[in-house]
């Protein structure tokens, strides 16, 4: 589709002005400025230089305007990725995490792979947990060497001996 073949009606030019003037997002406002400049007969490369975009981007906006209408340019039409797990599987995973309280995100990743046959990265698992209201805590290392089990038992026995002698 050639830019020079399309003739903008006075109503279309007024609509472009309205969208341009009432647009809060500067990135979207640039689209309406570019289309307004096309409507006024400016050259594509000149428009691209003025707004700081490529001529291809400006032409794509024009084609989108002609084929889908002015409202299609008024948003980024972002669609988030769908998760690989369905709602029921996510609910099962969340209940498992709440019951078992795994120490590492890697354990959750392995559980997902084993039970649902879906591979997630560690970061994706972390984001999935956060998105579903769970906190991801890193286990902390206790400094120093703990006493052996025998020393702990002796300390407990000594404590009870001292406690019984005080009574």
C-alpha positions as CSV (number, residue, x, y, z in Angstrom):
1,X,0.0,0.0,0.0
2,X,1.4,3.4,-1.1
3,X,1.1,6.3,1.3
4,X,0.4,8.8,-1.5
5,X,-2.6,6.8,-2.8
6,X,-4.6,7.1,0.4
7,X,-6.6,10.3,0.9
8,X,-7.4,11.2,4.5
9,X,-10.9,12.7,5.0
10,X,-11.4,15.8,7.1
11,X,-13.0,13.6,9.8
12,X,-10.0,11.3,9.9
13,X,-7.7,14.3,10.3
14,X,-9.8,15.6,13.2
15,X,-9.8,12.1,14.8
16,X,-6.0,12.0,14.5
17,X,-5.7,15.4,16.2
18,X,-8.0,14.2,19.0
19,X,-6.0,11.0,19.6
20,X,-2.8,13.0,19.4
21,X,-3.9,15.7,21.8
22,X,-5.5,13.4,24.4
23,X,-2.8,10.7,24.4
24,X,-1.0,10.3,27.7
25,X,1.7,7.9,26.5
26,X,4.4,9.6,24.5
27,X,5.2,6.5,22.5
28,X,1.6,6.2,21.3
29,X,1.4,10.0,20.7
30,X,4.3,9.7,18.2
31,X,2.2,7.3,16.1
32,X,-0.6,9.9,15.7
33,X,1.9,12.6,15.0
34,X,3.3,10.5,12.2
35,X,-0.1,9.7,10.7
36,X,-1.0,13.4,10.9
37,X,2.1,14.3,9.0
38,X,1.3,11.6,6.4
39,X,-2.1,13.2,6.1
40,X,-0.5,16.6,5.5
41,X,1.5,15.1,2.6
42,X,5.0,14.9,4.2
43,X,7.6,12.5,2.9
44,X,8.0,9.2,4.7
45,X,11.7,9.5,5.3
46,X,11.3,13.1,6.5
47,X,8.6,11.9,9.0
48,X,10.8,9.1,10.2
49,X,13.7,11.6,10.8
50,X,11.5,14.1,12.7
51,X,10.0,11.5,15.1
52,X,13.1,9.4,15.4
53,X,11.7,6.1,14.1
54,X,12.5,4.1,11.0
55,X,10.5,4.6,7.8
56,X,9.4,1.0,8.0
57,X,7.9,1.6,11.5
58,X,6.0,4.6,10.2
59,X,4.7,2.7,7.2
60,X,3.7,-0.2,9.4
61,X,1.6,2.3,11.5
62,X,0.0,3.6,8.4
63,X,-0.9,0.1,7.1
64,X,-2.2,-0.8,10.6
65,X,-4.4,2.4,10.6
66,X,-5.8,1.7,7.1
67,X,-6.5,-2.0,7.7
68,X,-7.5,-2.1,11.4
69,X,-8.6,1.4,12.2
70,X,-7.4,4.2,14.5
71,X,-8.1,2.3,17.7
72,X,-5.6,-0.4,16.8
73,X,-2.8,2.3,17.1
74,X,-4.0,3.4,20.5
75,X,-2.5,0.5,22.4
76,X,0.6,-1.8,22.2
77,X,-1.6,-4.9,21.9
78,X,0.7,-6.7,24.2
79,X,-0.4,-10.3,25.0
80,X,1.4,-12.0,27.9
81,X,2.8,-15.4,27.4
82,X,0.6,-18.3,28.5
83,X,2.0,-20.5,31.3
84,X,2.7,-24.1,30.4
85,X,0.8,-25.3,33.5
86,X,-3.0,-25.0,33.6
87,X,-4.9,-23.5,36.5
88,X,-5.5,-26.8,38.2
89,X,-1.8,-27.8,37.9
90,X,-0.7,-24.5,39.4
91,X,-3.1,-25.0,42.3
92,X,-1.7,-28.5,42.9
93,X,1.8,-27.1,42.8
94,X,1.0,-24.3,45.2
95,X,-0.6,-26.6,47.7
96,X,2.5,-29.0,47.4
97,X,4.8,-26.1,48.1
98,X,2.8,-25.0,51.1
99,X,2.7,-28.5,52.5
100,X,6.3,-29.5,51.9
101,X,8.0,-26.1,52.1
102,X,11.0,-26.9,49.8
103,X,14.2,-25.3,50.7
104,X,15.3,-24.4,47.2
105,X,13.6,-23.3,44.0
106,X,15.4,-26.1,42.2
107,X,13.3,-28.7,44.2
108,X,10.1,-27.0,42.9
109,X,11.5,-27.1,39.4
110,X,12.2,-30.8,39.7
111,X,8.8,-31.4,41.2
112,X,7.2,-29.7,38.2
113,X,9.3,-31.7,35.7
114,X,8.5,-35.0,37.5
115,X,4.8,-34.5,38.0
116,X,3.7,-32.3,35.1
117,X,6.4,-33.1,32.5
118,X,7.1,-29.4,31.9
119,X,10.6,-27.8,32.0
120,X,10.8,-24.4,33.6
121,X,14.0,-22.4,34.3
122,X,14.8,-21.5,37.9
123,X,13.8,-17.9,37.3
124,X,10.5,-18.9,35.7
125,X,9.7,-21.1,38.8
126,X,10.6,-18.2,41.1
127,X,8.3,-15.8,39.1
128,X,5.5,-18.4,39.1
129,X,5.7,-18.8,42.9
130,X,5.7,-15.0,43.5
131,X,2.8,-14.5,41.1
132,X,0.8,-16.9,43.1
133,X,1.5,-15.2,46.4
134,X,4.4,-17.3,47.8
135,X,7.6,-15.7,49.0
136,X,10.8,-17.2,47.8
137,X,13.3,-17.1,50.7
138,X,16.9,-18.1,50.4
139,X,18.1,-20.4,53.2
140,X,20.7,-18.8,55.4
141,X,23.9,-20.5,56.4
142,X,24.5,-20.7,60.1
143,X,28.1,-19.6,60.8
144,X,30.5,-21.8,62.6
145,X,30.6,-25.5,63.3
146,X,27.7,-26.9,65.4
147,X,28.7,-29.3,68.3
148,X,28.4,-33.0,67.6
149,X,25.2,-34.9,68.5
150,X,27.0,-36.5,71.5
151,X,28.1,-33.1,72.9
152,X,24.5,-31.8,72.5
153,X,23.1,-34.8,74.4
154,X,25.7,-34.3,77.2
155,X,24.7,-30.6,77.5
156,X,21.0,-31.5,77.7
157,X,21.8,-34.2,80.4
158,X,23.9,-31.7,82.3
159,X,21.2,-29.1,82.1
160,X,18.6,-31.5,83.6
161,X,21.0,-32.6,86.3
162,X,21.6,-29.0,87.3
163,X,17.9,-28.2,87.2
164,X,17.1,-31.2,89.5
165,X,19.8,-30.3,92.0
166,X,18.4,-26.8,92.4
167,X,14.9,-28.1,93.4
